[in-house]
Amino acid sequence: MARLAGRQHLVWIGLERSLDCLPALARGLAGGAIVDVESLASLPRGYDVILSADLLEHLTEPQRMLRRIREALPAGGLLLISVPNVAHIYVRLALLCGSFTYAERGILDRTHRIFFTRSSLRKLLRQEGFQIEREAVSAVPLPLVLPRLPGWLVRLLARLLEPLTRLFPTLLGYQLLAAARKTG
């Protein structure tokens, strides 16, 4: 995420659960630690922005992590967050067909403990003292979903899917994205 943000002037520190991520932390960040974030009593302070990318859905109590994030942020601090959208059309259609099958990755990743809709994410952020300033969704990552199709066709489908996803964010949004400011 730090590399994709393209903001080399920022100091990026990362917390990750998996030891497999250590090389990526060392390559792309100023510092970091491999830790079970659910066992932390507090988070490091002194940062104006905290990025929570694909974290909350893996936790037993995501509200507790949001409280820790809120405590770590200064007044007016910003939380950037992404979680999978369980209300995506794929999951809805699967449910209509009587299926709720976990997978190795994606919205129904077998390691997900909590599932979010746009509404439930909004409610949780408000309850934990955040005011949402901006929301967005990401489209389905078609190259990952359709790896056997020719690249030109995947690019064409992606160009068609992007505006449809913006038009129907709760139905077609793959990831829910929000920028939320600490209140109070």
Contacts in CASP RR format, 6 or more apart in sequence:
PFRMAT RR
TARGET T0000
AUTHOR 0000-0000-0000
METHOD contacts of the structure
MODEL  1
MARLAGRQHLVWIGLERSLDCLPALARGLAGGAIVDVESLASLPRGYDVI
LSADLLEHLTEPQRMLRRIREALPAGGLLLISVPNVAHIYVRLALLCGSF
TYAERGILDRTHRIFFTRSSLRKLLRQEGFQIEREAVSAVPLPLVLPRLP
GWLVRLLARLLEPLTRLFPTLLGYQLLAAARKTG
1 51 0 8 1.000
1 53 0 8 1.000
2 10 0 8 1.000
2 12 0 8 1.000
2 28 0 8 1.000
2 29 0 8 1.000
3 28 0 8 1.000
11 30 0 8 1.000
12 28 0 8 1.000
12 29 0 8 1.000
12 30 0 8 1.000
12 31 0 8 1.000
13 29 0 8 1.000
13 30 0 8 1.000
13 31 0 8 1.000
13 32 0 8 1.000
13 44 0 8 1.000
13 47 0 8 1.000
14 25 0 8 1.000
14 29 0 8 1.000
14 31 0 8 1.000
14 32 0 8 1.000
14 33 0 8 1.000
15 32 0 8 1.000
15 33 0 8 1.000
15 35 0 8 1.000
15 37 0 8 1.000
15 40 0 8 1.000
15 43 0 8 1.000
16 22 0 8 1.000
16 25 0 8 1.000
16 32 0 8 1.000
16 33 0 8 1.000
16 34 0 8 1.000
16 35 0 8 1.000
17 34 0 8 1.000
17 35 0 8 1.000
17 36 0 8 1.000
17 37 0 8 1.000
17 58 0 8 1.000
18 34 0 8 1.000
19 34 0 8 1.000
21 34 0 8 1.000
22 34 0 8 1.000
25 31 0 8 1.000
25 32 0 8 1.000
25 34 0 8 1.000
37 55 0 8 1.000
37 59 0 8 1.000
37 65 0 8 1.000
38 59 0 8 1.000
38 60 0 8 1.000
38 61 0 8 1.000
38 64 0 8 1.000
38 65 0 8 1.000
40 68 0 8 1.000
42 68 0 8 1.000
42 71 0 8 1.000
42 72 0 8 1.000
43 50 0 8 1.000
43 68 0 8 1.000
43 69 0 8 1.000
43 71 0 8 1.000
43 72 0 8 1.000
44 72 0 8 1.000
45 72 0 8 1.000
45 74 0 8 1.000
46 72 0 8 1.000
46 74 0 8 1.000
47 72 0 8 1.000
47 73 0 8 1.000
48 73 0 8 1.000
48 74 0 8 1.000
48 77 0 8 1.000
48 78 0 8 1.000
49 77 0 8 1.000
49 78 0 8 1.000
49 79 0 8 1.000
49 80 0 8 1.000
50 69 0 8 1.000
50 72 0 8 1.000
50 73 0 8 1.000
50 78 0 8 1.000
50 79 0 8 1.000
50 80 0 8 1.000
51 80 0 8 1.000
51 81 0 8 1.000
52 65 0 8 1.000
52 69 0 8 1.000
52 79 0 8 1.000
52 80 0 8 1.000
52 81 0 8 1.000
52 82 0 8 1.000
53 80 0 8 1.000
53 81 0 8 1.000
53 82 0 8 1.000
54 82 0 8 1.000
54 83 0 8 1.000
54 84 0 8 1.000
54 175 0 8 1.000
55 65 0 8 1.000
56 62 0 8 1.000
56 65 0 8 1.000
56 66 0 8 1.000
56 81 0 8 1.000
56 83 0 8 1.000
56 114 0 8 1.000
56 116 0 8 1.000
57 83 0 8 1.000
57 84 0 8 1.000
57 109 0 8 1.000
57 112 0 8 1.000
57 113 0 8 1.000
57 114 0 8 1.000
57 115 0 8 1.000
57 116 0 8 1.000
58 111 0 8 1.000
58 112 0 8 1.000
58 113 0 8 1.000
59 65 0 8 1.000
59 113 0 8 1.000
59 114 0 8 1.000
60 113 0 8 1.000
62 114 0 8 1.000
62 124 0 8 1.000
63 124 0 8 1.000
63 127 0 8 1.000
63 128 0 8 1.000
66 79 0 8 1.000
66 124 0 8 1.000
66 125 0 8 1.000
66 128 0 8 1.000
66 129 0 8 1.000
66 130 0 8 1.000
67 128 0 8 1.000
69 79 0 8 1.000
70 79 0 8 1.000
70 128 0 8 1.000
70 129 0 8 1.000
70 130 0 8 1.000
70 182 0 8 1.000
73 79 0 8 1.000
73 182 0 8 1.000
74 182 0 8 1.000
75 182 0 8 1.000
75 184 0 8 1.000
76 181 0 8 1.000
76 182 0 8 1.000
76 183 0 8 1.000
76 184 0 8 1.000
77 181 0 8 1.000
77 182 0 8 1.000
78 133 0 8 1.000
78 179 0 8 1.000
78 180 0 8 1.000
78 181 0 8 1.000
78 182 0 8 1.000
79 125 0 8 1.000
79 130 0 8 1.000
79 178 0 8 1.000
79 179 0 8 1.000
79 180 0 8 1.000
79 181 0 8 1.000
79 182 0 8 1.000
80 177 0 8 1.000
80 178 0 8 1.000
80 179 0 8 1.000
81 121 0 8 1.000
81 125 0 8 1.000
81 177 0 8 1.000
81 178 0 8 1.000
81 179 0 8 1.000
81 180 0 8 1.000
82 138 0 8 1.000
82 175 0 8 1.000
82 176 0 8 1.000
82 177 0 8 1.000
82 178 0 8 1.000
83 116 0 8 1.000
83 121 0 8 1.000
83 175 0 8 1.000
83 176 0 8 1.000
84 106 0 8 1.000
84 107 0 8 1.000
84 109 0 8 1.000
84 112 0 8 1.000
84 115 0 8 1.000
84 116 0 8 1.000
84 174 0 8 1.000
84 175 0 8 1.000
84 176 0 8 1.000
85 107 0 8 1.000
85 116 0 8 1.000
85 117 0 8 1.000
85 118 0 8 1.000
85 137 0 8 1.000
85 170 0 8 1.000
85 173 0 8 1.000
85 174 0 8 1.000
85 175 0 8 1.000
85 176 0 8 1.000
86 107 0 8 1.000
86 115 0 8 1.000
86 116 0 8 1.000
86 117 0 8 1.000
87 117 0 8 1.000
87 118 0 8 1.000
87 170 0 8 1.000
87 171 0 8 1.000
88 107 0 8 1.000
88 140 0 8 1.000
88 171 0 8 1.000
88 172 0 8 1.000
88 173 0 8 1.000
88 174 0 8 1.000
89 171 0 8 1.000
89 172 0 8 1.000
90 107 0 8 1.000
90 140 0 8 1.000
91 100 0 8 1.000
91 107 0 8 1.000
91 108 0 8 1.000
92 171 0 8 1.000
94 100 0 8 1.000
94 101 0 8 1.000
100 108 0 8 1.000
101 108 0 8 1.000
102 108 0 8 1.000
102 109 0 8 1.000
102 110 0 8 1.000
102 112 0 8 1.000
103 109 0 8 1.000
103 110 0 8 1.000
104 110 0 8 1.000
107 174 0 8 1.000
116 124 0 8 1.000
116 176 0 8 1.000
117 170 0 8 1.000
117 176 0 8 1.000
118 135 0 8 1.000
118 137 0 8 1.000
118 169 0 8 1.000
118 170 0 8 1.000
118 176 0 8 1.000
121 176 0 8 1.000
121 178 0 8 1.000
122 132 0 8 1.000
122 178 0 8 1.000
125 132 0 8 1.000
125 178 0 8 1.000
125 180 0 8 1.000
126 132 0 8 1.000
129 182 0 8 1.000
129 183 0 8 1.000
129 184 0 8 1.000
130 180 0 8 1.000
130 181 0 8 1.000
130 182 0 8 1.000
130 183 0 8 1.000
131 180 0 8 1.000
131 181 0 8 1.000
131 183 0 8 1.000
132 178 0 8 1.000
132 179 0 8 1.000
132 180 0 8 1.000
133 179 0 8 1.000
133 180 0 8 1.000
133 181 0 8 1.000
134 178 0 8 1.000
134 179 0 8 1.000
135 169 0 8 1.000
135 176 0 8 1.000
135 177 0 8 1.000
135 178 0 8 1.000
135 179 0 8 1.000
136 169 0 8 1.000
136 177 0 8 1.000
136 178 0 8 1.000
137 165 0 8 1.000
137 166 0 8 1.000
137 169 0 8 1.000
137 170 0 8 1.000
137 172 0 8 1.000
137 173 0 8 1.000
137 174 0 8 1.000
137 175 0 8 1.000
137 176 0 8 1.000
137 177 0 8 1.000
138 165 0 8 1.000
138 173 0 8 1.000
138 174 0 8 1.000
138 175 0 8 1.000
138 177 0 8 1.000
139 158 0 8 1.000
139 161 0 8 1.000
139 162 0 8 1.000
139 165 0 8 1.000
139 172 0 8 1.000
139 173 0 8 1.000
139 174 0 8 1.000
140 161 0 8 1.000
140 165 0 8 1.000
140 172 0 8 1.000
140 173 0 8 1.000
140 174 0 8 1.000
141 174 0 8 1.000
142 154 0 8 1.000
142 157 0 8 1.000
142 158 0 8 1.000
142 161 0 8 1.000
143 151 0 8 1.000
143 154 0 8 1.000
143 158 0 8 1.000
146 154 0 8 1.000
146 157 0 8 1.000
149 157 0 8 1.000
161 172 0 8 1.000
164 172 0 8 1.000
165 172 0 8 1.000
165 173 0 8 1.000
165 174 0 8 1.000
END
